[in-house]
């Protein structure tokens, strides 16, 4: 059973975040208290160079800052994969009732990298697994429809890479372009983690994006196909960089996009302009925050993401009668302490979309 705890865990982390030590939540003297909505507005006002926001409340109010600056997207990019899957279902090229082998899904999970999202997804489905999130019976079957749900509800990276492999990059690019996002960076998330675990397979720092993407894709394919390589990766992950500071050089080279890109696709879905497949994508995006719908609204659509020092989200509120407000928020330079407080940030964005006074407060924070 999918519970509020499961959904809010995915909503708050929403991430490809690695397993990191716990951090206390208390703000230091003179620093914004990000345990509150106002604290996040204060943080934004103090870090405008590190903030990209595009927000339109659907009632004539719009604000923007650094909308074309490319920043790390983390798991927010998964709305592209979801849109491609929903399109494929609508066009009849995939059957959501297809029974897929859990071992084929597991093969995209390099043991760490997602805050135990894959482990949580398998438990949600009642699939017995070990502590690393690997199914005890790889021959067990689950419906294909559960894969995009695991990707959105828990932010499962293995589900993301499974869908990318099934659908192909051309289908992902077409799906994103239909919503106004051209050339999204849909590299392998598992490949990125494997290059952090096994840096000898990574390109030199500063290499072109295309080179890093190709290296990551290659190492991910090897992980799927070569049991001996998977065994070697398993031995290596305990010694991988463990702190945000150590992981930051890797994080900076992760997949990027702009607030304008993310906003376009989310707003197309929210305004019912995305066809075919928009209805299914909305149905899935509406689940994580289904109990946080503002008064008078009909639903909230959400996907967030996080990596060291990076916190991102795409969020829409829909009202009866066709009004839809959307926000894309990309933050860089977020401390490990503040990363623990993503739920108040989500609340601040929800408030801004549904309350003109809170929208005005956000506009002031953006300058």
C-alpha positions as CSV (number, residue, x, y, z in Angstrom):
1,X,0.0,0.0,0.0
2,X,1.3,3.4,-0.9
3,X,1.2,5.6,2.2
4,X,1.6,9.3,2.9
5,X,5.0,8.5,4.4
6,X,6.1,6.8,1.2
7,X,4.9,9.7,-1.0
8,X,6.3,12.5,1.2
9,X,9.6,10.7,1.4
10,X,9.8,10.7,-2.4
11,X,8.4,14.3,-2.6
12,X,10.9,15.6,-0.1
13,X,13.9,13.8,-1.4
14,X,12.7,13.6,-4.9
15,X,16.1,12.7,-5.7
16,X,19.1,10.9,-7.1
17,X,20.7,11.9,-3.7
18,X,23.4,9.6,-2.4
19,X,23.4,8.0,1.0
20,X,24.8,10.7,3.2
21,X,25.3,11.1,7.0
22,X,22.4,12.7,8.8
23,X,22.6,16.5,9.3
24,X,20.9,18.5,12.1
25,X,18.2,20.9,11.0
26,X,18.9,23.9,13.3
27,X,19.9,27.1,11.5
28,X,23.0,28.9,12.7
29,X,23.0,32.5,14.0
30,X,22.2,34.9,11.2
31,X,21.4,32.3,8.6
32,X,17.9,31.8,7.1
33,X,15.8,29.2,9.0
34,X,14.8,26.9,6.2
35,X,12.6,24.9,8.4
36,X,10.0,27.6,7.6
37,X,8.5,28.9,4.3
38,X,9.7,32.4,5.1
39,X,13.2,31.1,5.8
40,X,13.4,29.7,2.2
41,X,12.3,33.1,0.9
42,X,15.1,34.6,2.9
43,X,17.5,32.1,1.6
44,X,16.5,32.9,-2.0
45,X,16.9,36.6,-1.4
46,X,20.4,36.0,0.0
47,X,21.5,33.7,-2.9
48,X,20.0,35.2,-6.0
49,X,23.0,34.2,-8.2
50,X,22.4,30.6,-7.2
51,X,18.7,30.6,-7.9
52,X,16.7,30.0,-11.1
53,X,12.9,30.4,-10.9
54,X,10.1,30.8,-13.4
55,X,6.7,30.9,-11.8
56,X,3.2,31.8,-13.2
57,X,0.2,31.4,-11.0
58,X,-2.3,31.2,-13.9
59,X,-4.1,34.3,-12.7
60,X,-1.9,37.0,-14.3
61,X,1.1,37.0,-11.9
62,X,4.5,35.9,-13.2
63,X,8.0,36.2,-11.9
64,X,11.4,35.1,-13.1
65,X,15.0,35.0,-12.3
66,X,18.0,33.5,-14.2
67,X,15.5,31.4,-16.2
68,X,18.0,30.4,-18.9
69,X,20.9,29.5,-16.6
70,X,21.7,25.8,-16.9
71,X,21.9,24.1,-13.5
72,X,22.0,20.6,-12.2
73,X,18.5,19.1,-12.5
74,X,18.9,15.9,-10.5
75,X,15.6,13.9,-10.5
76,X,13.5,16.7,-11.8
77,X,14.5,15.5,-15.3
78,X,12.3,12.4,-14.7
79,X,9.3,14.3,-15.9
80,X,10.7,13.7,-19.4
81,X,10.9,10.0,-18.9
82,X,7.3,10.0,-17.5
83,X,6.0,12.0,-20.5
84,X,7.7,9.6,-22.9
85,X,6.2,6.6,-21.2
86,X,2.7,8.2,-21.1
87,X,3.0,9.0,-24.8
88,X,4.0,5.4,-25.6
89,X,1.0,4.1,-23.7
90,X,-1.4,6.5,-25.4
91,X,0.0,5.5,-28.8
92,X,-0.2,1.8,-28.0
93,X,3.5,1.0,-28.4
94,X,3.8,-0.3,-24.8
95,X,1.3,-2.1,-22.7
96,X,1.2,-1.0,-19.0
97,X,-0.1,-4.5,-18.1
98,X,3.0,-6.2,-19.4
99,X,4.6,-8.3,-16.8
100,X,8.3,-7.4,-16.5
101,X,11.0,-9.4,-14.8
102,X,12.2,-7.7,-11.6
103,X,15.8,-8.8,-12.3
104,X,15.8,-6.7,-15.5
105,X,14.8,-3.7,-13.4
106,X,17.3,-4.5,-10.7
107,X,20.1,-4.6,-13.3
108,X,19.9,-0.8,-13.5
109,X,20.4,-0.4,-9.8
110,X,24.1,0.0,-8.7
111,X,23.3,-0.7,-5.0
112,X,23.5,3.0,-3.9
113,X,22.7,6.4,-5.4
114,X,19.0,7.0,-4.6
115,X,18.6,7.2,-0.9
116,X,17.2,3.6,-0.8
117,X,14.5,4.6,-3.3
118,X,14.8,1.3,-5.2
119,X,14.6,-0.6,-1.9
120,X,11.5,1.3,-0.9
121,X,9.9,0.7,-4.3
122,X,10.4,-3.0,-4.1
123,X,9.0,-3.1,-0.6
124,X,6.0,-1.1,-1.8
125,X,5.3,-3.8,-4.4
126,X,5.8,-6.6,-1.9
127,X,9.0,-7.9,-3.7
128,X,11.3,-9.5,-1.1
129,X,14.8,-7.9,-1.5
130,X,18.1,-7.7,0.4
131,X,19.3,-4.6,2.2
132,X,20.8,-3.2,-1.0
133,X,17.5,-3.3,-2.9
134,X,18.2,-6.4,-5.0
135,X,15.2,-8.8,-5.4
136,X,15.7,-12.2,-3.9
137,X,13.8,-13.7,-6.8
138,X,14.9,-12.0,-10.0
139,X,12.2,-14.0,-11.9
140,X,9.4,-12.3,-10.0
141,X,7.1,-10.2,-12.3
142,X,5.5,-6.8,-11.8
143,X,3.3,-4.8,-14.2
144,X,5.2,-2.3,-16.4
145,X,2.8,0.4,-15.0
146,X,4.5,0.2,-11.7
147,X,7.9,1.3,-13.1
148,X,7.0,4.9,-13.9
149,X,5.1,5.1,-10.6
150,X,8.2,4.0,-8.7
151,X,10.2,6.6,-10.6
152,X,7.9,9.4,-9.5
153,X,6.7,8.2,-6.1
154,X,10.1,7.1,-4.8
155,X,12.5,8.7,-7.3
156,X,13.9,5.3,-8.2
157,X,16.8,5.8,-10.6
158,X,16.7,2.2,-11.7
159,X,13.2,2.7,-12.9
160,X,14.3,5.8,-14.8
161,X,17.1,4.0,-16.6
162,X,14.9,1.0,-17.3
163,X,12.4,3.3,-19.1
164,X,15.1,5.1,-21.0
165,X,16.4,1.7,-22.2
166,X,12.9,0.5,-23.2
167,X,11.8,3.7,-24.9
168,X,15.1,5.1,-26.3
169,X,16.5,8.6,-26.3
170,X,14.8,9.6,-29.5
171,X,11.4,8.9,-27.9
172,X,12.4,10.9,-24.7
173,X,13.6,13.9,-26.8
174,X,10.3,13.8,-28.9
175,X,8.2,13.7,-25.7
176,X,10.1,16.6,-24.1
177,X,9.9,18.7,-27.3
178,X,6.2,18.2,-27.4
179,X,6.1,20.1,-24.1
180,X,8.5,22.8,-25.3
181,X,11.8,21.3,-23.9
182,X,14.4,20.8,-26.6
183,X,17.3,18.4,-26.2
184,X,16.9,17.3,-22.6
185,X,20.0,15.6,-21.0
186,X,18.7,12.1,-20.4
187,X,22.0,10.4,-19.6
188,X,22.1,7.2,-17.6
189,X,21.7,8.0,-13.9
190,X,23.2,4.6,-13.0
191,X,26.2,5.3,-15.2
192,X,26.8,8.6,-13.4
193,X,26.9,6.8,-10.0
194,X,29.2,4.1,-11.4
195,X,31.7,6.7,-12.5
196,X,31.7,8.1,-9.0
197,X,32.2,4.7,-7.5
198,X,34.8,3.7,-10.1
199,X,36.5,6.9,-11.3
200,X,38.8,5.1,-13.7
201,X,35.8,4.8,-16.0
202,X,35.1,8.5,-15.9
203,X,36.5,11.0,-18.3
204,X,38.9,13.7,-17.3
205,X,37.4,16.6,-15.4
206,X,36.3,19.3,-17.8
207,X,35.6,16.9,-20.6
208,X,32.8,17.8,-22.9
209,X,29.3,16.9,-21.8
210,X,28.9,14.4,-24.7
211,X,32.0,12.6,-23.6
212,X,30.9,12.2,-20.0
213,X,27.4,11.1,-21.2
214,X,28.9,8.5,-23.5
215,X,31.2,7.1,-20.8
216,X,28.4,6.9,-18.3
217,X,26.1,5.2,-20.8
218,X,28.8,2.7,-21.7
219,X,29.6,1.8,-18.0
220,X,25.9,1.5,-17.3
221,X,25.4,-1.0,-20.2
222,X,28.3,-3.0,-18.9
223,X,26.8,-3.1,-15.4
224,X,23.5,-4.4,-16.9
225,X,25.2,-7.1,-19.0
226,X,28.3,-8.3,-17.1
227,X,27.8,-10.0,-13.7
228,X,31.5,-9.9,-13.0
229,X,31.5,-6.1,-13.4
230,X,28.5,-5.8,-11.1
231,X,30.4,-7.9,-8.5
232,X,33.4,-5.5,-8.8
233,X,31.2,-2.5,-8.4
234,X,29.7,-4.0,-5.3
235,X,33.2,-4.2,-3.8
236,X,33.9,-0.6,-4.7
237,X,30.9,1.3,-3.4
238,X,31.9,1.3,0.3
239,X,35.0,3.4,-0.6
240,X,33.3,5.9,-2.9
241,X,33.3,9.6,-2.0
242,X,30.9,10.0,0.9
243,X,30.5,13.7,1.7
244,X,28.9,16.5,-0.2
245,X,32.3,18.2,-0.5
246,X,33.9,15.1,-2.0
247,X,31.0,14.6,-4.3
248,X,30.6,18.2,-5.5
249,X,33.2,17.9,-8.4
250,X,31.1,14.9,-9.7
251,X,27.8,16.7,-9.1
252,X,28.8,19.7,-11.1
253,X,29.1,17.5,-14.2
254,X,25.7,15.9,-13.8
255,X,22.8,16.5,-16.2
256,X,21.7,20.1,-16.5
257,X,18.8,22.1,-17.8
258,X,17.2,25.5,-17.3
259,X,14.2,26.6,-15.3
260,X,12.6,27.6,-18.6
261,X,13.0,24.0,-19.9
262,X,11.5,22.5,-16.8
263,X,8.7,25.0,-16.6
264,X,7.6,24.5,-20.3
265,X,7.0,20.8,-19.9
266,X,5.3,21.0,-16.6
267,X,3.1,23.9,-17.7
268,X,2.2,22.0,-20.9
269,X,1.0,19.1,-18.8
270,X,-0.8,21.2,-16.3
271,X,-2.7,23.2,-19.0
272,X,-3.9,20.0,-20.7
273,X,-1.9,20.9,-23.9
274,X,0.3,17.8,-23.8
275,X,-1.1,15.2,-26.1
276,X,-1.1,12.3,-26.4
277,X,-0.3,11.0,-22.9
278,X,-0.9,14.0,-20.8
279,X,-3.7,12.6,-18.8
280,X,-1.7,9.6,-17.6
281,X,1.4,11.7,-16.8
282,X,-0.8,14.0,-14.7
283,X,-2.4,11.1,-12.9
284,X,1.0,9.9,-11.7
285,X,2.4,13.3,-10.9
286,X,-0.7,14.1,-8.8
287,X,-0.1,11.3,-6.3
288,X,2.9,12.5,-4.2
289,X,1.2,15.7,-3.0
290,X,-2.4,14.6,-3.2
291,X,-3.1,15.6,0.4
292,X,-1.5,19.1,0.0
293,X,-3.9,20.5,-2.6
294,X,-4.7,24.2,-1.8
295,X,-8.3,25.1,-1.0
296,X,-10.4,25.3,-4.1
297,X,-7.8,23.7,-6.3
298,X,-8.3,20.3,-7.9
299,X,-4.7,18.8,-7.8
300,X,-1.0,19.4,-7.5
301,X,1.5,17.9,-9.9
302,X,5.0,17.5,-8.6
303,X,8.5,16.1,-9.2
304,X,11.5,17.2,-7.4
305,X,15.2,16.3,-7.2
306,X,18.3,16.7,-5.2
307,X,22.0,16.1,-5.4
308,X,24.8,17.5,-3.2
309,X,24.3,21.3,-3.0
310,X,21.5,21.1,-5.5
311,X,17.7,21.2,-4.9
312,X,15.2,21.4,-7.7
313,X,11.5,21.1,-8.3
314,X,8.8,21.4,-11.0
315,X,5.3,21.9,-9.5
316,X,1.9,22.9,-10.8
317,X,-1.5,23.6,-9.2
318,X,-4.6,23.0,-11.2
319,X,-8.1,24.5,-10.5
320,X,-11.5,23.7,-11.9
321,X,-12.3,25.8,-14.9
322,X,-8.9,25.5,-16.6
323,X,-6.6,27.7,-14.4
324,X,-3.2,26.2,-13.9
325,X,-0.2,27.7,-12.2
326,X,3.3,26.3,-12.6
327,X,6.7,26.9,-11.0
328,X,10.2,25.6,-11.8
329,X,12.8,26.2,-9.1
330,X,16.5,25.3,-9.4
331,X,18.8,26.0,-6.4
332,X,22.5,25.6,-6.3
333,X,24.8,26.0,-3.2
334,X,22.3,24.5,-0.8
335,X,24.0,23.3,2.4
336,X,23.6,19.8,3.6
337,X,21.7,21.1,6.5
338,X,19.2,23.0,4.3
339,X,18.8,20.0,2.0
340,X,17.0,18.3,4.9
341,X,14.3,21.0,4.8
342,X,12.9,20.5,1.3
343,X,9.2,20.2,2.5
344,X,9.0,23.8,3.6
345,X,10.4,24.9,0.2
346,X,7.6,22.9,-1.5
347,X,5.1,24.6,0.8
348,X,6.5,28.0,0.0
349,X,6.1,27.4,-3.7
350,X,2.6,25.9,-3.3
351,X,1.6,29.0,-1.2
352,X,3.0,31.3,-3.9
353,X,0.9,29.7,-6.6
354,X,-2.3,29.8,-4.6
355,X,-2.1,33.0,-2.5
356,X,-1.4,36.4,-4.1
357,X,0.2,37.8,-0.9
358,X,2.7,34.9,-0.8
359,X,3.4,35.3,-4.6
360,X,4.3,38.9,-3.9
361,X,6.6,37.8,-1.1
362,X,8.4,35.4,-3.5
363,X,8.6,38.1,-6.1
364,X,10.3,40.4,-3.5
365,X,12.8,37.6,-2.6
366,X,13.7,37.2,-6.3
367,X,14.3,41.0,-6.5
